[in-house]
Amino acid sequence: MKPGILHIVDSFEQGGTERQAIQLVRLLNESGDYLVHLACLQRRGLLLAEAEALGFGEISEYPLTSFYDRNFVLQLGRLVRFLKQNDIRILHSHDFYTNIFGMTAATLARVPGRIASKRETHGFRSPMQLRAERVAYSLANGVVVNAAAVGQDLIVAGVKAEKIQTIHNSVSTERVSTEIERDAALPILGLSMHGGRRFVTIVANLQHEVKDHPTFLRAAARVHAACPEVTFLIAGEGRLQESLRQLAAQLGLGDAVVFLGRCERVAALLSVSEVCVLSSKAEGFSNAILEYMAAACPVVVTDVGGAREAVVEGETGHIVPAGDHEAMAGRILELLGNPKRGQLMGQRGRELAEAKFSPKTQLDRTLALYDRVLAKAPQTSGSAVVSLRSEGA
């Protein structure tokens, strides 16, 4: 009988973590090495239909309201029973809340393979949350990070280096490939009135300030002054949209900036983009960078997280200091001023994405990690669980 494995995610919202988790679950199921199960804390989100289409049957939901109430104990008990009844050999959690919930339950159920994940550097969690997450890492016998830079942060925080395994995000070129011509793509994206213009694009949620759209907009203002024919496309949604609209107006960008909101047609968007940008102040390993590269777009990205693990400076794009809108604008203008060089850099980026960040590479490294963890993992007593209440998560 195949060993059972459970992957648990927070929700199925259209985020990088969720998309990477669903892709990995699909790859593992297709490999046939494990009997794969999928669970969540919130059974909602645009990716839920895609997850259900994988054919696992009902996706178990463990709704949490707090780490400190009676419901947490009830949901923990439910998950422990599931793990025991289905003889789960590996539990793999993918984010902050599932790390804490999943590692606690897996330890209580004496699951031999307990894999947590870290997909971000600084800027996302409070000190109390970080302390609580370190408790979860102490219960894990493997921690997947999506960039070596993330792993180094964990080592500095006290996580044992031997637990940490770097497995980069992957990207399928099919997701960002399209046969649609530019003239057909523009109306799909609502950009018909901009048909004769050039596009510089950023894909990032407008929910978290760490994405630092203000730096992008300040760079856009400098680029616009030199190249008024350029339109700047912002794909993403969130609570910061109105303040960013106000900043764009203050910078005199007017209709040179288009807020696209949630973009379902990423392939079409990237097909009309001449330069793609990441302006974040902190990242783990950006899915947006990989999608830009896989779509053969030259990139200008900030020097955060695993950016240097993906982008080869001067060959597939440019890396600039975080928060430096002048450097960002200068590199964007360089690429706009030499379209042929930009196209060559984009093609090199696509080749690198296919060679280094393919789904097959991600799957192979994950299976190797599971083999190592199961080969040396001792049975762990539930008494090893450390109380999270004192950490104030």
Protein Blocks (a to p, Z undefined) as FASTA:
>chain_A
ZZddddddfblcdcfklmmmmmmmmmmmmnomaccddddfbdgdjklmmmmmnonopadd
dddfbfkbmklmmmmmmmmmmmmmnopabdcdfbfklmmmmmmmmmmnopabdcdddfbd
ehiacfklmmmmmmmmmmpcbdcdfbfklmmmmmmnopafklpccddddddfklmgcfbd
fklmmmmnopmmmmmpccddddddfkbfklommlmmmmmmmmmmmmmmbccddedddjkl
mmmmmmmmmnonmmmbccebjafblmlmmmmpmbdcdfbfbdcbdfklmmmmmnopacdd
ddehjllmmmcghkloccddehilklmmmmmmmmmmmmmlmmmmmmmmmmmmmmmmgfkl
mmmmmmmmmmmmmmmmccddfklpccfklnoZZ
